[in-house]
Each structure stands twice: as structure tokens, then as C-alpha cells.
Amino acid sequence: MVHHNPGEKLYETAYEKPEVIKKMGFNGKVYYLFDSPTLAINWESVDPEIFPVGSAERAWVDAKAKRIKQQHASCRAAGIQTMAMADLVLFPKKLINKYGLEKIYGDPSHPQTQKYLRAQIGEMFDQFPDLDGIVVRIGETYLHDAPYHRGHIRNKTSPEKTIIPLMQLLREEVCVKRSKDLVFRTWMSFDKNLAAYKRVSQGVEPHAKLVIAIKHCEGDFHRANPFSKVIGEGRHKQLIEVQCAREYEGKGAYPNYIAHGVIEGFEEYQDMPAGKMRSIRELVETKPDLFAGIWTWTRGGGWNGPYITNEMWCDVNAWVMAQWAADPSKSEEFLLARYAKERLQLKGVDITKFRKLCLLSADAVLRGRNSIQGDMNPWWTRDQGIGYPPAHKDAEKQQRNLKQKDEAIRKWKEVVSLAEGIQWADEETREFAVSSSYYGLYLYEIYRALVYLSDAEARKDIAGVKQWIGQYDAAWARYQALPEKYNKLSTLYTKEFKRHIRNHADTKVNSLR
């Protein structure tokens, strides 16, 4: 899947081409929320006046339907499956208003809601015959590019009130009646509550066409978040979600290799209690009947930038994950070496250097944004903005955190050295590999300065505050000078960006000046 930023111009990406992703090893494509047939059906089987012919809203729906049919035909021509993601419950505004659904349409157990859900599913598969199945979520509802629809769901975390009745209805309509695939996402619904997950598992009969999708870590795609406790549980096959251009970690603007950690287990999981699952490989080896495969967010997630100019760092994650899912008997190390040889045309010692660079990038990201022990709130920085991190109240943990910020910078410097020392196949790849490594180093120097500055402020160390404000300014100067040297650099983080950031870093630093 490419998850375009809602409400923004669509990404320009190779991963929208079915023939490209098939060559990478994928066997299907998930189209994102606003390329979903839920927005493109005309509802004529219910009421022709919902989207009347000749109206502006009908023209919008028909145009979207034309685009989606072209997408589906491209997938069919390439020989891969076509899936569509959809928020539920999502209905036309006119349907809600005309039939008095305002107070009940968010309740999937209500007979009226179920009636229109069944009609919606029927029209989706009737009007889009190339559609192989749907991916549904109830954790969030986005309406940024859906001017004629409304979305809402009640009690999204309740197995009995919402999840089970909705999944049962979808199972019947999608899997049983039409023999189509249904992927039901757990995100922000029953992804962290093991008891709730088990109740859903027991409450809905398994079906060969029904799969539950689970992120490999709990919550959002943050390093140091626990491995998902619901993976390997219950009776239903599980599709594991993996974000390849990590929205909280640069979105592919700098090296950030996560495929090794997802497959073999991240280093922060090593202290998990004995007997607890900590990697996707363990799922395959211990409960192979539950493993349905991998679903990559190959691009996308989050909001705004950074915007990348080269897809190499998300490509390596996506390619390795796809190849491994096709044959889990292969080691991640073997597949990464194949990537270096086949996709990057590296040879000999440069293959070894590339692996070391990739693994170091994962170590540096974890230590620079958080710590191995999860000593920081991972939400302190995101997208193209930076927040001000609070100092840990436990002095010992704070010192551990500071030490790891220094380790992160040492590792980033080694990443830069490796990138500069590899004989890349062409100048464009070399420039991006080197410039993106410097991008990571200088950005993480900004991060380190803020963590140390926060520590000095908490200790009322005025000299330390002055010192680290100076380090902060110097790091920004190095970072902002990068575009003067490199032409293919991704867009930069900005001091001004504040979206979803509670304690804005530059505002705080200026107040400390």
C-alpha cells in the first residue's frame, strides 16, 4: 500500500505501478482510503436520488469510479490481487439525512445500519468486478478527500457491541456470499487488549477468506514499543502490517532499516519475558497456520513531510519483507545480500558494508529518538517537526538516555563513513546514499542537543542551557546547509512545523534564550 497524505497532493512513487511491485515479490496491492469503492459507488440500487445523474456529486463519484476501475484493470493485467481499504461506517451525507440515520448509522448492530452496509457491499462488488477484497478499519475515520460522505462508529473497542457484529456481517457478505477476501484491521480497536482480541476470535467463526491485520508492534509504528501481544493468538489468520517509510523516523529521508528487526526481533525486545513472542519469524515457526503474510505500507503514514526524492531506504525494507514473506525459510541476511546485489548492483566487500550500514541505522534511530529501554515518550517528535522532550524524572534513566544519544551520534558518523566508502553503481545513488546519511547525522545532532538542553533546564544548570542552545543552533546550521551541497536531498524538517506537536521545540528554545 501507498498511504498518501490525506488532503494533500498524491505521492509520485513507483509503488503505484502494479508491474513494479509484482517484480519486487508482492502478489497484491491495497489501494488507500480515498481510492476506495466505498466513495465511488452510485447507490442506485438503494435510491437514485442519493447521487442523481447530472449533479456535481454524481460527477465526482463517477470520476472516482473511472479512476478506480483503471487502477483495478492495471492490477489485473499485471496478475496481482486488487484490494481496497475503507473506513467503516462511511455513508453518503444525503443517505444519512434522507433516511434519518443520523443517530444510528454509527452502530453496526442496528438493523438499519446493517441494511445499508449490505447494500454498500453489494454495489462495491457489482460495480467493481475486478475487486478481490476489502481491508476495513474502525479505529479512525478520515474524510479529508471525501466531501460527500460522513463516517462514524460507536464503541469501536467493544467486541460485543461493535467488532463482532460488524465482522460477522462482513464475513457473511464478503467471504461467504461472494467468496471475496476480507481483511479486518485491529488498529485502535482490539490491537492492544488481549482479552478483547480473544473474545472477537471466539465470537466470529474463522473463514478461509477472513484475515485479521495486526501491526507488528503495539500502538503506532514506534521503536521501543512492545511487540504485539495479540500476534499468534486466537483462531484467525493474521496479516502483519509493516511500515517501510517510517512516519516518525524520517519517512525514507535517511537510512532506517527495520526489516531485520521485524523478522528476527528488534534489540529492545531481548529483555522481554521468556516465552513471549518477539518476532515475525517466531510466529511462522511456532504457529504457521495463523500466518497469512505481510502487508507493507511501502510509502506513507503520518502527515506532511519530509518528502523524499529517492525511494531507496523504503525500498530495501519493502523488498526484503516481500521476499521473506514469499519464503520465510530464507534468512534476512541472505535476502539483504540479494537486495544489495540485485537492486543496487553492489559487489564483494561493498555488500558487507551495506549490511553494516543498514543495521547501524536501526541502532542509531532507536538510540537517537528514544532509548533501548523506552525512556522517552515516542511522540515527542514526528513528521517534519520536532518537539521539546521532557527530562526523565528518574535520574538514572535520564543518564542512560543521555548516554544513548551520544551513542546514536557515533553510530550515525559510522553510517556516513560507510556510505562514503561504498562503490555505488551510479552517481545518483551515491549522492543520495551519502547525503541522506548526513541528513540523519545532522538531524540527530539536533535531537541530542534538545535532550541535553532539557536535562540542563531540569537541573537548573544555566551554563549547560547556554551550551546546549549553542549546540542546537550549530546543528541546525549544519542541517540547513545540506541543500547547498546536495541536489537530490529530501525536504528538511522545519523549526516552524507544529502539527500534532504539543511542546514545540523551537518555541521552547527561544523562551530559554
Summary of the structure (lengths in Angstrom):
residues: 513
radius of gyration: 23.9
end to end distance: 44.4
largest distance: 72.5
contacts: 1759
relative contact order: 0.08
helix: 49%
strand: 12%
